[in-house]
């Protein structure tokens, strides 16, 4: 929770044991930066030290509530509003706050967070060095545009005027840009990325809603073929919710909600095929099928 812009409280959730059987423990850290010093990078340095300590303790996630004054700070520190930790692992263990947003940060175990500034500086220097091998911008300097500069736009449609003005600027064509580059690629890519990210978020939300249902417990993880040795002899195309979630996060597996619905219904059919109709697994499959009918009414 965040009460003052100069004080940041972070609650850490440490799961112990397997994903199915663990205890919940909270560590409390206070990162305190005076208002007069908060633009000098001390907050980032302290956060990186806390992250590095968390990695050495085997902690995977930071979860906290950020108020409107602190969301920007947490975003810069790698926090996101998209919560990937399963809700069952923290629900009821973190106090909810009005007027605040829950944010999460995943700590990758192979990253040395105390060296983040050093790594970013090295990456920047490497990229600039590679750019200078082919670029001329640091060697060729064009004179400024004259006052009242007006490029010739005769025969250019209104939609393409912006690209024509850009191409008339000395140095743009010499840098390798073409008229087609300016009128086609940027806008199309942005629209495609926006649609792709929207679909990804929508599909993840649908899967997580399904995972939260009580009857979804048999379908959250793959069937262990070591425990159920004839399962793969009967079921030729196994699927589960965790596999589906990984496919969504990959970003290029599902092209529509209907494709997700087909995979979810395959979970139902596989369960009905393998299990007797009197079993609790079969009952869960029937409940899942009914739920999916309401969740995907438009499919």
C-alpha positions in Angstrom: 0.0 0.0 0.0 1.1 3.6 -0.6 0.2 6.4 1.7 2.9 9.1 0.9 4.8 9.7 -2.3 8.0 9.5 -0.3 7.3 6.1 1.3 6.7 2.9 -0.5 5.6 -0.3 1.3 6.0 -3.6 -0.6 4.5 -6.9 0.5 6.2 -10.0 -0.7 4.4 -13.3 -1.1 6.7 -16.3 -0.7 5.1 -19.7 -1.7 6.8 -22.6 0.0 6.6 -26.1 -1.5 4.8 -27.3 -4.6 2.1 -25.4 -6.4 -0.5 -27.6 -5.0 0.7 -27.7 -1.4 2.4 -24.6 0.0 2.3 -22.2 2.9 1.9 -18.4 2.6 4.5 -16.1 4.2 4.8 -12.4 3.9 7.9 -10.3 4.3 7.5 -6.5 4.8 10.0 -4.1 3.3 9.9 -0.3 3.6 11.7 1.7 0.9 11.9 5.2 2.2 13.1 8.1 -0.1 12.8 11.7 0.9 10.9 13.9 -1.5 13.9 16.1 -2.2 15.9 13.0 -3.3 13.3 11.0 -5.2 14.5 12.2 -8.7 18.1 11.1 -8.1 17.7 7.4 -8.7 17.9 6.2 -5.1 14.5 4.6 -5.2 15.5 2.5 -8.2 18.7 1.5 -6.6 17.0 0.4 -3.4 14.3 -1.5 -5.3 17.0 -3.4 -7.3 18.8 -4.3 -4.0 15.5 -5.6 -2.6 14.9 -7.6 -5.8 18.3 -9.1 -5.7 17.8 -10.1 -2.1 14.4 -11.7 -3.0 16.1 -13.7 -5.8 18.6 -15.2 -3.3 15.7 -16.1 -1.0 13.9 -17.9 -3.9 11.1 -15.4 -4.1 9.3 -15.2 -7.4 6.8 -12.3 -7.1 6.3 -9.0 -5.6 2.6 -8.0 -5.2 1.4 -4.7 -3.8 -1.2 -2.0 -4.1 -0.1 1.3 -5.6 -2.1 4.5 -5.4 -2.4 7.0 -8.2 0.8 8.8 -7.1 2.9 5.7 -7.2 1.8 3.7 -10.3 4.4 5.5 -12.5 7.2 4.6 -10.0 6.2 1.0 -9.9 5.9 0.8 -13.7 9.5 2.0 -14.0 10.6 -0.7 -11.5 9.1 -3.5 -13.7 5.7 -3.8 -12.1 2.6 -4.4 -14.2 -1.2 -4.3 -13.6 -1.4 -7.8 -15.3 -1.3 -10.3 -12.5 0.1 -13.6 -13.6 0.3 -15.3 -10.2 -2.7 -17.6 -9.8 -5.4 -15.9 -7.7 -5.6 -18.9 -5.4 -2.1 -18.3 -4.2 -2.7 -14.8 -2.7 -6.5 -14.3 -2.5 -7.6 -13.4 1.0 -4.0 -12.9 2.1 -3.4 -9.4 0.9 -5.6 -6.6 2.2 -7.7 -4.8 -0.5 -7.5 -1.0 -0.8 -9.9 1.5 -2.3 -8.5 3.9 -4.8 -5.4 1.7 -5.4 -4.3 -0.7 -8.1 -2.8 -4.1 -7.5 0.5 -4.5 -9.3 3.0 -7.4 -9.7 6.6 -7.8 -10.5 8.2 -11.2 -11.5 11.8 -11.7 -10.5 13.8 -13.8 -13.0 16.3 -16.0 -11.1 19.1 -15.6 -13.6 19.1 -11.7 -13.5 21.5 -9.8 -11.3 19.3 -6.8 -10.4 22.2 -4.9 -8.9 23.8 -4.7 -12.4 20.7 -3.5 -14.2 22.0 0.0 -14.9 25.4 -1.4 -16.0 23.7 -3.9 -18.4 21.4 -1.2 -19.9 24.5 1.1 -20.5 26.4 -1.7 -22.2 23.4 -2.6 -24.4 23.0 1.0 -25.4 26.7 1.4 -26.2 26.6 -1.8 -28.3 23.6 -0.7 -30.3 25.1 2.8 -30.9 28.3 1.3 -32.1 26.5 -1.0 -34.5 24.4 1.9 -35.8 27.5 4.0 -36.5 28.9 1.3 -38.8 26.1 2.0 -41.3 24.7 5.4 -40.3 25.9 8.8 -41.6 23.9 11.0 -39.3 26.9 11.6 -37.0 29.1 12.6 -40.0 26.7 14.3 -42.5 24.9 17.4 -41.2 22.2 19.0 -43.4 21.4 22.7 -43.2 18.2 23.7 -41.3 15.0 24.0 -43.3 14.4 27.6 -44.4 11.7 29.6 -42.8 8.3 29.0 -44.4 9.5 25.7 -46.0 6.7 24.3 -48.1 7.2 21.0 -50.0 5.6 20.4 -53.4 2.5 18.3 -52.8 1.0 18.4 -56.3 -0.6 15.1 -57.2 -0.3 13.8 -53.6 -3.5 12.6 -51.9 -4.5 14.1 -48.6 -3.9 10.8 -46.8 -0.3 10.8 -48.0 0.6 14.4 -47.5 2.4 13.7 -44.2 4.7 11.1 -45.8 5.4 13.5 -48.8 6.4 16.3 -46.4 8.7 13.9 -44.6 10.4 12.7 -47.8 11.0 16.4 -48.8 13.2 16.9 -45.8 16.9 16.7 -46.8 18.5 13.6 -45.4 15.4 11.4 -45.2 15.7 9.7 -48.6 19.5 9.6 -48.2 19.0 7.6 -45.0 17.3 4.9 -47.0 13.6 5.8 -46.3 11.1 5.4 -49.1 7.7 6.9 -49.7 6.1 3.4 -49.2 7.9 3.0 -45.9 6.3 6.1 -44.5 2.7 5.5 -45.8 2.4 1.8 -45.0 4.5 0.1 -42.4 4.2 2.2 -39.1 0.4 2.5 -39.0 -0.3 -1.1 -40.1 2.1 -2.6 -37.5 0.7 -0.5 -34.7 -2.9 -1.6 -35.6 -1.9 -5.2 -35.9 0.0 -5.1 -32.5 -2.9 -3.4 -30.8 -5.4 -6.1 -32.0 -3.0 -8.9 -31.1 -2.5 -7.6 -27.6 -6.2 -7.0 -27.1 -7.0 -10.6 -28.1 -4.3 -11.9 -25.9 -5.6 -10.1 -22.9 -9.2 -11.2 -23.6 -8.2 -14.8 -23.9 -6.1 -14.8 -20.8 -9.0 -13.3 -18.9 -11.3 -16.1 -20.1 -8.9 -18.8 -19.1 -8.3 -17.3 -15.7 -12.1 -17.1 -15.1 -12.3 -20.8 -16.0 -9.4 -21.7 -13.6 -11.1 -19.9 -10.7 -14.2 -22.2 -10.9 -14.3 -24.9 -8.3 -15.0 -27.6 -10.8 -11.8 -26.8 -12.9 -9.4 -28.4 -10.4 -8.9 -31.6 -12.5 -8.0 -29.6 -15.6 -5.5 -27.0 -14.3 -2.4 -29.2 -14.9 -1.5 -31.9 -17.4 -2.4 -35.5 -16.5 0.7 -37.2 -15.2 1.3 -40.2 -17.4 3.4 -41.9 -14.7 0.4 -42.0 -12.4 -2.2 -42.8 -15.1 -0.2 -45.0 -17.4 -2.8 -45.8 -20.0 -4.0 -42.2 -20.4 -2.0 -41.5 -23.5 -3.1 -44.7 -25.1 -6.7 -43.6 -24.8 -6.3 -39.8 -25.2 -4.3 -39.0 -28.3 -4.5 -35.2 -28.1 -4.2 -34.2 -24.4 -4.8 -30.6 -23.3 -5.1 -28.7 -20.0 -5.6 -25.1 -18.7 -1.9 -24.5 -17.9 -0.9 -25.5 -21.5 -3.6 -23.3 -22.9 -2.4 -20.4 -20.8 1.2 -20.9 -22.1 0.0 -20.9 -25.7 -1.9 -17.6 -25.1 1.2 -16.0 -23.6 3.3 -17.1 -26.5 1.1 -14.8 -28.5 0.7 -16.5 -31.9 -1.2 -19.7 -31.2 -4.8 -18.6 -31.0 -6.1 -16.3 -33.7 -9.6 -16.0 -32.3 -11.9 -16.8 -29.3 -13.3 -19.7 -31.3 -9.9 -21.4 -31.4 -9.6 -21.1 -27.6 -13.2 -22.5 -27.2 -12.3 -25.5 -29.3 -9.3 -26.3 -27.1 -11.3 -25.8 -23.9 -14.0 -28.1 -25.2 -11.3 -30.7 -26.0 -10.6 -30.8 -22.3 -14.3 -31.7 -21.7 -14.3 -34.4 -24.4 -11.0 -35.9 -23.3 -12.3 -36.2 -19.7 -15.6 -37.7 -20.8 -13.8 -40.2 -23.0 -11.4 -41.5 -20.4 -13.6 -41.3 -17.2 -16.8 -43.2 -16.3 -19.9 -41.2 -16.2 -20.3 -41.9 -12.5 -16.9 -40.4 -11.6 -16.3 -37.0 -10.0 -14.1 -36.2 -13.0 -16.9 -36.7 -15.4 -19.2 -34.5 -13.3 -16.5 -31.7 -13.4 -16.4 -32.0 -17.2 -20.1 -31.6 -17.4 -20.0 -28.5 -15.2 -17.1 -27.1 -17.3 -19.1 -27.7 -20.5 -22.1 -25.9 -19.1 -19.9 -23.0 -17.9 -18.2 -22.7 -21.3 -21.6 -22.4 -22.9 -22.3 -19.2 -20.9 -18.7 -17.9 -21.3 -18.6 -18.3 -25.1 -22.2 -17.5 -26.0 -21.0 -15.9 -29.3 -18.9 -18.9 -30.5 
